[in-house]
């Protein structure tokens, strides 16, 4: 499915049974960002429905032992026929810096492009400086902080990538 992962890692589309496995790594992978409130926020942002209804547009990366190494939850917009959306991405901190996130995004860009999508959108919290830097390095354009984007006190920074202008989307 994804050929350019580091040795010992394989990718597949997620299934419903992966939901609990992915939730189980979130707190450790996010290093406790925003404390208990952040843990609850992350869990609420990744409900089971993504592992039921959006499986063909997501990816789960596993190590040789079957452990979750990375994931990307994304979907094709139902209201914007030229857009796709990356909802949630994570890479095991011990594996960061090996290009796994970039490989997942490249696979999602190819999938979105194969469905005629031109733009990929995503958001992150303003405090998540690592995510903001990662998306900027991939070529996404970052918005100003959008106050209360996901509800009261849940500010976000939005990103947009034009696939027709991105070298990453062409492999």
Secondary structure, 3 states (H helix, E strand, C coil): CCCCCCCCEEEECCCCCHHHHHHHHHHHHCCCCCHHHHHHHHHHCCCCHHHHHCHHHCEEEEECCCCEEEEEEEEECCCCCCEEEEEEEEECHHHCCCCHHHHHHHHHHHHHHHCCCCEEEEEECCCCHHHHHHHHHHCCEEEEEECCCCCCCCCEEEEEEEHHHCHHHHC
